[in-house]
Amino acid sequence: MPEVELAAIGIVKRYGSLVANDHIDLSAARGEVHAVMGENGAGKSTLMSILYGMQAPDEGRIILRGAEVRFRSALDAIAQGMGMVHQAFRLFNSLSVWENVVYAREPTRLGFIDRSAAVAEVAALAERFHLQVDPSAIVGRLSVGVRQRVEILKALYRDAKILILDEPTAVLTPQERDGLFTVIRNLTADGRTVLFVTHKLHEVMAISDRVTVLRDGRVAARMITAETSPREIIRAMTGRAVNLTVKKGPPKPGAVVLKVEGLTVGDRLKPIVDKVSLTVRAGEIVGVAGVAGNGQTELIEALTGLRTPDAGRVEILGWDVTSHDVAHHRGAGLAYIPEDRAATGAALQASAADNLAMGFHRAPPLAHGALLDYGAIAARARSLIERFGIKIGSETEPVGSLSGGNLQKVVVARELAHEAPLLIAEQPTRGLDIGAIEFIHSLLIEERERGRATLLVSAELTEIMALSDRILVMFEGRVLADIPAEEADEETLGLIMAGRVKEAA
């Protein structure tokens, strides 16, 4: 086995009574891609923050190239050859690539920043690792994939021997993901070590050499990737077998439930949503694919009454709801799973019972006239808590005490439990464990079979392709394509997501 570059031994981290990391051992060899997997709350982020010096462990040791180290901060870790690319990039969008890369480590000449030397160093580094970045480009004008390369360049400029990539493909097109994998292979060929934190099984199988699986803060399994399978990894993550294959019959679309014509959000010079038209029929799931930040969020806000569009028309079952509020949209027949479960989807200080009734509490069986039926509200909440496997003491507890995944289950349970003919589902499985994802997927297909119309927005292209009957692809606020799911493939969708329509045709 290659020489061990980094080892974590007996790492423990507690937050009050919660043990986030429970005597975790992990070792990564020089020149390998070591995947770290686990469901939400398994302890991945805590462990990575300890390895990068952002937090101190309560117990345990970190061995770096054979010597024990104690990081007081991320600066200590960087000085020892650690680098980390976070999910949310930490770049100055108004500055150039070279300015971002050399920030706080600028080469100088006669007491001034040596611009030509900085540009040359960054260009040489980008060429060495095939990162294909123009040092003079303004970061804010770059695609997400290129900005990620700038983050990697920042770490390499500081001579990172170990690079932690935290969910690195979350906002990339398939082509950008493949480009990142090429970069990773170049890094490991140069003797660098990559810790690849992800929840995407196919990516782990494609890029990693070994896998450490965490479950409930402990190491559940250590595997050599070439000798294991996605099924075995899932079993290690969940403790049971899970089937993520979505089974569905042929679509049987009925009448139009949602009709959108020329919807525009934003000013005329550069609208965020640009003259979008679409329909969703009863009994079909229409997926919206696109890299984050291409107008999907604003489109959904306009369709649900959270934002008034600047132009266009929205109809639910023939009722014009364009300028109406959320209550009118609900009254017209809308159920909505929002992207932000905490800010939009729930009232954190309210009980689970109240949250599970919200939006539907004015009508039977939860209300009779102007009077709420608290018994019916409590009984419904208990039923949904059991059905959706929500981990909470009782329906009277506030949902603000729940984990992100359980809070998401509260929102999904509330919206799927009602008979609204239209469902807008925005990232419905974000933060859920694999078993819960399987459950939600089956429910969405059940609703389709029962005739519900669903508009699905997801950052997971595999989810969009598995569930959708038609796929709309958004780029810079416009719908560039409407493709039957059986004709869609990852490469074509990826090209359109990048705005390259002609190449995708």
C-alpha positions as CSV (number, residue, x, y, z in Angstrom):
1,M,0.0,0.0,0.0
2,P,1.3,3.5,-0.8
3,E,2.6,5.6,2.1
4,V,-0.1,7.0,4.4
5,E,-0.3,10.8,4.0
6,L,-3.0,11.5,6.6
7,A,-4.5,9.5,9.5
8,A,-7.2,10.4,11.9
9,I,-7.1,8.2,15.0
10,G,-9.9,7.9,17.6
11,I,-11.5,11.3,16.7
12,V,-14.3,12.2,19.0
13,K,-16.4,15.4,18.8
14,R,-19.3,16.1,21.1
15,Y,-22.0,18.9,21.0
16,G,-23.6,18.6,24.4
17,S,-25.2,15.1,24.5
18,L,-24.8,14.6,20.7
19,V,-21.7,12.7,19.7
20,A,-21.0,13.8,16.1
21,N,-17.8,11.8,15.8
22,D,-17.5,8.7,17.9
23,H,-13.8,7.4,17.8
24,I,-13.4,7.6,14.1
25,D,-10.3,6.2,12.4
26,L,-9.5,7.2,8.8
27,S,-6.3,7.0,6.8
28,A,-5.6,8.3,3.3
29,A,-2.6,7.3,1.2
30,R,-0.4,9.5,-0.9
31,G,-1.8,9.7,-4.5
32,E,-5.2,8.3,-3.8
33,V,-8.8,9.5,-4.0
34,H,-10.4,8.6,-0.7
35,A,-14.2,8.9,-0.7
36,V,-16.0,9.7,2.6
37,M,-19.7,8.8,2.4
38,G,-22.6,8.8,4.8
39,E,-26.1,10.1,5.2
40,N,-26.9,13.6,6.5
41,G,-25.9,13.7,10.1
42,A,-23.4,10.8,9.8
43,G,-20.5,13.0,10.9
44,K,-18.8,13.8,7.5
45,S,-18.8,17.6,7.8
46,T,-17.6,17.5,11.4
47,L,-14.7,15.2,10.6
48,M,-13.6,17.3,7.6
49,S,-13.8,20.5,9.7
50,I,-11.5,18.8,12.3
51,L,-9.0,17.6,9.7
52,Y,-8.9,21.2,8.2
53,G,-8.4,22.9,11.5
54,M,-11.8,24.6,11.7
55,Q,-12.7,22.7,14.9
56,A,-10.6,20.9,17.5
57,P,-11.4,17.3,18.4
58,D,-12.4,16.5,22.0
59,E,-10.4,13.3,21.8
60,G,-8.1,11.7,19.2
61,R,-5.0,12.4,17.1
62,I,-4.2,13.6,13.6
63,I,-1.1,12.2,12.0
64,L,0.2,14.0,9.0
65,R,3.0,12.4,7.0
66,G,4.0,10.4,10.1
67,A,4.0,13.2,12.6
68,E,1.2,14.2,15.0
69,V,-0.2,17.7,14.4
70,R,-2.5,20.0,16.3
71,F,-4.3,22.6,14.2
72,R,-5.4,25.7,16.1
73,S,-7.1,27.1,12.9
74,A,-7.4,26.5,9.2
75,L,-4.4,28.7,8.7
76,D,-2.3,26.0,10.6
77,A,-3.7,23.3,8.4
78,I,-3.0,25.3,5.2
79,A,0.6,25.8,6.4
80,Q,0.9,22.1,6.8
81,G,-0.2,21.4,3.2
82,M,-4.0,21.0,3.7
83,G,-6.5,22.6,1.3
84,M,-10.3,22.5,1.2
85,V,-12.8,23.4,-1.5
86,H,-16.2,24.1,0.3
87,Q,-19.6,23.7,-1.3
88,A,-20.1,27.5,-1.2
89,F,-17.1,29.0,-3.0
90,R,-15.1,31.6,-1.1
91,L,-14.1,34.0,-3.9
92,F,-14.1,37.7,-4.7
93,N,-16.3,37.9,-7.7
94,S,-15.1,41.4,-8.7
95,L,-11.5,40.4,-8.8
96,S,-9.5,38.4,-11.4
97,V,-8.5,34.8,-11.2
98,W,-4.9,35.6,-10.4
99,E,-5.9,38.1,-7.7
100,N,-8.1,35.5,-6.0
101,V,-5.5,32.8,-6.2
102,V,-2.6,34.8,-4.7
103,Y,-4.7,36.8,-2.2
104,A,-2.7,37.3,1.0
105,R,0.3,35.5,-0.6
106,E,1.1,37.9,-3.4
107,P,4.6,37.9,-4.9
108,T,6.2,41.3,-4.5
109,R,8.9,43.3,-6.2
110,L,10.4,46.5,-4.6
111,G,7.6,46.4,-2.0
112,F,4.7,46.2,-4.6
113,I,2.6,43.3,-5.8
114,D,4.4,41.8,-8.8
115,R,1.4,41.4,-11.2
116,S,3.4,39.8,-14.0
117,A,4.9,37.3,-11.7
118,A,1.6,36.4,-10.1
119,V,-0.1,36.0,-13.5
120,A,2.8,33.8,-14.7
121,E,2.7,31.6,-11.6
122,V,-1.0,31.1,-11.8
123,A,-0.9,30.3,-15.5
124,A,1.9,27.8,-15.0
125,L,0.0,26.1,-12.2
126,A,-3.1,25.9,-14.3
127,E,-1.2,24.5,-17.2
128,R,0.6,21.9,-15.0
129,F,-2.7,20.5,-13.7
130,H,-4.7,21.0,-16.9
131,L,-7.1,23.4,-15.1
132,Q,-7.8,25.6,-18.2
133,V,-8.3,28.9,-16.4
134,D,-7.5,32.4,-17.8
135,P,-5.6,34.2,-15.0
136,S,-6.9,37.6,-16.1
137,A,-10.6,36.6,-16.3
138,I,-13.0,38.2,-13.8
139,V,-14.3,35.5,-11.4
140,G,-17.8,36.8,-11.4
141,R,-18.1,36.2,-15.1
142,L,-17.0,32.6,-15.0
143,S,-19.1,29.5,-15.0
144,V,-19.6,27.6,-11.8
145,G,-17.3,24.8,-13.0
146,V,-14.4,27.3,-13.8
147,R,-14.9,29.0,-10.4
148,Q,-14.4,25.7,-8.8
149,R,-11.1,25.3,-10.6
150,V,-10.1,28.7,-9.2
151,E,-10.7,27.3,-5.7
152,I,-8.5,24.3,-6.5
153,L,-5.8,26.7,-7.8
154,K,-5.9,28.6,-4.6
155,A,-5.1,25.5,-2.6
156,L,-2.4,24.4,-5.0
157,Y,-0.8,27.8,-5.0
158,R,-0.4,27.3,-1.3
159,D,1.2,23.9,-2.1
160,A,-1.7,21.7,-0.7
161,K,-0.6,18.1,-0.7
162,I,-4.0,17.0,0.7
163,L,-7.2,18.4,-0.9
164,I,-10.6,18.1,0.7
165,L,-13.5,18.4,-1.8
166,D,-16.8,18.8,0.0
167,E,-19.7,17.8,-2.3
168,P,-17.7,19.1,-5.3
169,T,-20.2,18.2,-8.0
170,A,-23.4,19.6,-6.4
171,V,-23.6,22.6,-8.9
172,L,-21.8,21.2,-11.9
173,T,-23.1,20.0,-15.3
174,P,-22.2,16.4,-16.2
175,Q,-19.5,17.8,-18.5
176,E,-18.1,20.0,-15.8
177,R,-18.1,17.0,-13.4
178,D,-16.2,14.9,-15.9
179,G,-13.7,17.8,-16.2
180,L,-13.3,17.9,-12.5
181,F,-12.6,14.1,-12.4
182,T,-9.8,14.7,-15.0
183,V,-8.3,17.4,-12.7
184,I,-8.5,15.0,-9.7
185,R,-6.7,12.3,-11.6
186,N,-4.0,14.8,-12.6
187,L,-3.6,15.7,-8.9
188,T,-3.3,12.2,-7.7
189,A,-0.9,11.4,-10.5
190,D,1.3,14.2,-9.1
191,G,1.2,12.5,-5.7
192,R,-1.5,14.6,-4.1
193,T,-4.2,13.1,-1.9
194,V,-7.9,13.9,-2.4
195,L,-10.6,13.4,0.2
196,F,-13.8,13.3,-1.8
197,V,-16.9,13.9,0.4
198,T,-20.1,13.1,-1.5
199,H,-23.4,11.2,-1.3
200,K,-23.4,10.3,-5.0
201,L,-22.7,6.6,-5.4
202,H,-22.0,6.6,-9.1
203,E,-19.3,9.3,-8.6
204,V,-17.7,7.3,-5.8
205,M,-17.5,4.3,-8.1
206,A,-16.1,6.3,-10.9
207,I,-13.3,8.3,-9.2
208,S,-12.3,6.9,-5.8
209,D,-9.7,4.3,-4.8
210,R,-11.1,3.6,-1.3
211,V,-14.2,4.4,0.6
212,T,-14.9,5.1,4.3
213,V,-18.6,5.0,5.2
214,L,-19.8,6.8,8.3
215,R,-23.1,6.0,10.0
216,D,-24.3,7.7,13.2
217,G,-20.9,9.3,13.8
218,R,-19.0,6.0,13.6
219,V,-17.1,4.2,10.8
220,A,-19.6,1.6,9.4
221,A,-17.3,0.2,6.7
222,R,-13.9,0.6,4.9
223,M,-13.9,-0.6,1.3
224,I,-11.7,-0.8,-1.7
225,T,-13.8,0.7,-4.4
226,A,-12.9,-1.8,-7.1
227,E,-13.9,-4.7,-4.8
228,T,-17.3,-3.4,-3.8
229,S,-20.6,-2.3,-5.3
230,P,-23.2,0.5,-4.9
231,R,-25.5,-2.0,-3.2
232,E,-22.8,-2.8,-0.5
233,I,-22.1,0.9,0.1
234,I,-25.8,1.6,0.5
235,R,-26.1,-1.2,3.0
236,A,-23.2,0.2,5.0
237,M,-24.7,3.7,5.0
238,T,-28.2,2.6,6.0
239,G,-27.8,-0.8,7.6
240,R,-30.2,-2.4,5.1
241,A,-30.8,-3.0,1.4
242,V,-32.4,-0.1,-0.5
243,N,-33.7,-0.1,-4.0
244,L,-33.2,3.2,-5.7
245,T,-34.5,2.1,-9.1
246,V,-37.6,4.0,-9.9
247,K,-40.4,1.9,-11.4
248,K,-43.1,3.7,-13.3
249,G,-45.6,2.9,-16.0
250,P,-46.0,4.8,-19.3
251,P,-47.3,8.4,-18.9
252,K,-51.0,9.0,-19.3
253,P,-51.2,12.8,-19.3
254,G,-54.7,14.3,-18.9
255,A,-56.0,17.8,-18.8
256,V,-53.7,20.8,-18.4
257,V,-53.4,21.7,-14.7
258,L,-50.7,24.3,-14.8
259,K,-50.4,26.7,-17.7
260,V,-47.7,29.4,-17.9
261,E,-47.3,31.9,-20.7
262,G,-44.5,34.4,-21.2
263,L,-43.6,34.6,-17.6
264,T,-40.9,37.2,-16.9
265,V,-39.2,38.1,-13.6
266,G,-36.8,41.0,-13.4
267,D,-36.0,44.1,-15.6
268,R,-36.2,44.1,-19.4
269,L,-32.5,44.5,-19.9
270,K,-31.6,41.2,-18.1
271,P,-34.6,39.4,-16.7
272,I,-34.0,36.6,-14.2
273,V,-36.8,34.6,-15.8
274,D,-37.2,35.4,-19.5
275,K,-40.5,34.7,-21.2
276,V,-41.0,31.2,-19.9
277,S,-43.9,29.2,-21.1
278,L,-44.8,25.7,-20.0
279,T,-47.6,23.3,-19.2
280,V,-48.0,20.5,-16.7
281,R,-50.8,18.0,-17.2
282,A,-52.6,15.7,-14.8
283,G,-50.8,12.4,-14.4
284,E,-47.4,13.6,-15.4
285,I,-44.2,14.7,-13.8
286,V,-42.4,17.5,-15.6
287,G,-38.8,18.0,-14.4
288,V,-36.8,21.3,-14.5
289,A,-33.1,20.7,-14.9
290,G,-30.4,23.4,-14.8
291,V,-27.3,24.5,-12.9
292,A,-28.3,26.4,-9.8
293,G,-28.7,30.1,-10.4
294,N,-30.3,30.0,-13.8
295,G,-33.7,31.3,-12.7
296,Q,-35.3,28.1,-11.3
297,T,-35.8,29.6,-7.8
298,E,-37.4,32.8,-9.2
299,L,-39.6,30.9,-11.5
300,I,-41.0,28.8,-8.7
301,E,-41.5,31.8,-6.5
302,A,-43.6,33.4,-9.3
303,L,-45.6,30.2,-9.8
304,T,-46.4,29.8,-6.1
305,G,-47.4,33.4,-5.2
306,L,-44.2,34.2,-3.3
307,R,-43.2,36.7,-6.0
308,T,-45.3,38.8,-8.4
309,P,-44.0,38.3,-12.0
310,D,-43.3,41.4,-14.1
311,A,-45.0,40.0,-17.1
312,G,-46.8,36.9,-18.3
313,R,-49.7,34.7,-17.0
314,V,-50.0,31.8,-14.6
315,E,-53.1,29.6,-14.5
316,I,-54.0,26.7,-12.2
317,L,-57.0,24.6,-13.6
318,G,-57.9,27.6,-15.7
319,W,-57.9,30.1,-12.8
320,D,-55.6,33.1,-13.4
321,V,-53.5,33.4,-10.2
322,T,-50.7,35.5,-11.7
323,S,-51.0,38.4,-9.3
324,H,-52.5,36.6,-6.3
325,D,-50.9,35.6,-3.0
326,V,-50.0,32.2,-1.7
327,A,-53.4,31.6,-0.2
328,H,-55.1,32.0,-3.6
329,H,-52.6,29.7,-5.2
330,R,-53.4,27.1,-2.5
331,G,-57.1,27.7,-3.0
332,A,-56.7,27.1,-6.7
333,G,-55.2,23.7,-6.1
334,L,-51.5,24.0,-5.3
335,A,-49.3,22.0,-2.9
336,Y,-45.7,23.2,-2.6
337,I,-42.5,21.7,-1.3
338,P,-40.1,24.7,-1.1
339,E,-36.4,24.6,-1.5
340,D,-35.7,26.3,1.8
341,R,-37.5,24.1,4.4
342,A,-36.6,26.3,7.3
343,A,-37.3,29.8,6.0
344,T,-40.2,29.0,3.7
345,G,-41.5,25.5,4.4
346,A,-41.9,25.6,8.2
347,A,-42.5,27.7,11.3
348,L,-39.6,26.6,13.5
349,Q,-41.1,27.7,16.8
350,A,-44.4,26.0,16.1
351,S,-45.3,22.4,16.9
352,A,-45.1,19.6,14.5
353,A,-48.9,19.4,14.6
354,D,-49.3,23.0,13.7
355,N,-46.7,22.7,10.9
356,L,-48.4,19.6,9.5
357,A,-51.7,21.5,9.3
358,M,-50.4,24.8,7.9
359,G,-52.0,26.0,4.7
360,F,-54.8,23.4,4.9
361,H,-56.1,24.3,8.3
362,R,-59.1,26.4,7.1
363,A,-61.1,23.4,5.7
364,P,-62.4,20.1,7.0
365,P,-61.4,17.8,8.6
366,L,-59.0,20.2,10.4
367,A,-61.6,23.0,10.8
368,H,-65.3,23.3,11.0
369,G,-66.4,26.8,9.9
370,A,-64.2,29.3,11.8
371,L,-63.2,26.7,14.5
372,L,-60.1,24.6,14.4
373,D,-60.5,20.9,15.4
374,Y,-57.4,20.4,17.6
375,G,-58.1,16.8,18.0
376,A,-58.2,16.2,14.3
377,I,-55.0,18.3,13.8
378,A,-53.2,16.2,16.5
379,A,-54.5,12.9,15.1
380,R,-53.5,13.8,11.6
381,A,-50.0,14.8,12.8
382,R,-49.5,11.5,14.6
383,S,-50.5,9.6,11.5
384,L,-48.1,11.5,9.3
385,I,-45.2,11.3,11.8
386,E,-45.6,7.5,11.8
387,R,-46.2,7.2,8.0
388,F,-43.1,9.3,7.1
389,G,-40.8,8.1,9.8
390,I,-40.3,11.5,11.3
391,K,-38.0,11.2,14.3
392,I,-39.7,13.4,17.0
393,G,-40.8,12.9,20.6
394,S,-44.4,13.9,19.9
395,E,-46.5,16.1,17.7
396,T,-46.5,18.9,20.3
397,E,-42.7,19.5,20.0
398,P,-41.5,22.5,18.0
399,V,-40.0,21.5,14.6
400,G,-37.0,23.8,15.1
401,S,-35.5,21.1,17.3
402,L,-35.4,18.6,14.4
403,S,-32.5,17.7,12.2
404,G,-32.6,19.1,8.6
405,G,-33.7,15.7,7.2
406,N,-36.6,15.3,9.6
407,L,-37.7,18.9,9.1
408,Q,-37.8,18.1,5.3
409,K,-39.9,15.1,6.1
410,V,-42.4,17.3,7.9
411,V,-42.7,19.6,4.9
412,V,-43.0,16.7,2.4
413,A,-45.5,14.9,4.6
414,R,-47.8,18.0,4.8
415,E,-47.8,18.7,1.1
416,L,-48.2,15.1,-0.1
417,A,-51.0,14.4,2.4
418,H,-53.5,16.7,0.7
419,E,-55.5,16.3,-2.5
420,A,-54.3,19.4,-4.3
421,P,-54.2,18.6,-8.1
422,L,-50.9,20.4,-8.6
423,L,-47.7,19.7,-6.7
424,I,-44.6,21.9,-7.2
425,A,-41.7,20.0,-5.6
426,E,-38.5,22.0,-5.2
427,Q,-35.5,19.8,-4.1
428,P,-37.9,17.3,-2.4
429,T,-35.2,14.9,-1.3
430,R,-32.5,17.3,-0.3
431,G,-31.1,16.3,3.1
432,L,-32.9,13.0,3.2
433,D,-31.2,9.7,3.8
434,I,-31.3,7.0,1.1
435,G,-34.2,5.1,2.6
436,A,-36.3,8.3,2.8
437,I,-35.3,9.2,-0.8
438,E,-36.6,5.8,-2.0
439,F,-39.8,6.4,0.0
440,I,-40.4,9.9,-1.5
441,H,-39.7,8.8,-5.0
442,S,-42.3,6.0,-4.6
443,L,-44.8,8.6,-3.3
444,L,-44.3,10.9,-6.2
445,I,-44.8,8.1,-8.7
446,E,-48.0,7.1,-6.7
447,E,-49.3,10.6,-7.0
448,R,-48.6,10.6,-10.7
449,E,-50.5,7.4,-11.1
450,R,-53.4,8.9,-9.2
451,G,-53.5,11.8,-11.6
452,R,-51.7,14.6,-9.8
453,A,-49.7,17.0,-11.9
454,T,-46.1,17.6,-10.6
455,L,-43.5,20.1,-11.5
456,L,-40.2,18.8,-10.1
457,V,-37.1,21.0,-9.6
458,S,-34.0,19.1,-8.5
459,A,-30.3,19.7,-8.5
460,E,-29.9,15.9,-8.9
461,L,-29.9,15.1,-12.6
462,T,-30.3,11.4,-11.9
463,E,-33.5,12.2,-9.9
464,I,-34.9,14.4,-12.7
465,M,-34.2,11.7,-15.3
466,A,-35.6,8.9,-13.1
467,L,-38.9,10.6,-12.2
468,S,-39.8,12.9,-15.0
469,D,-42.0,12.2,-18.1
470,R,-40.8,15.4,-19.7
471,I,-37.7,17.5,-18.9
472,L,-37.4,21.3,-19.3
473,V,-33.8,22.6,-19.3
474,M,-33.2,26.2,-18.0
475,F,-30.3,28.4,-18.9
476,E,-30.0,32.0,-17.9
477,G,-33.7,32.3,-17.2
478,R,-34.9,30.7,-20.4
479,V,-36.3,27.3,-21.1
480,L,-34.0,26.1,-23.9
481,A,-35.5,22.6,-24.3
482,D,-38.6,20.5,-23.6
483,I,-37.5,16.9,-24.0
484,P,-39.5,13.6,-23.5
485,A,-37.7,11.7,-20.7
486,E,-37.2,8.6,-22.8
487,E,-35.2,10.7,-25.3
488,A,-33.0,12.4,-22.7
489,D,-29.5,11.4,-21.8
490,E,-27.0,12.9,-19.4
491,E,-24.7,14.3,-22.1
492,T,-27.4,16.1,-24.0
493,L,-28.9,17.6,-20.9
494,G,-25.5,18.7,-19.7
495,L,-24.8,20.5,-23.0
496,I,-28.1,22.3,-22.9
497,M,-27.6,23.2,-19.2
498,A,-24.4,24.9,-20.3
499,G,-26.3,26.9,-23.0
500,R,-24.8,24.9,-25.9
501,V,-28.1,24.1,-27.6
502,K,-26.7,23.6,-31.1
503,E,-24.2,21.1,-30.0
504,A,-26.8,19.3,-28.1
505,A,-29.2,19.0,-31.0
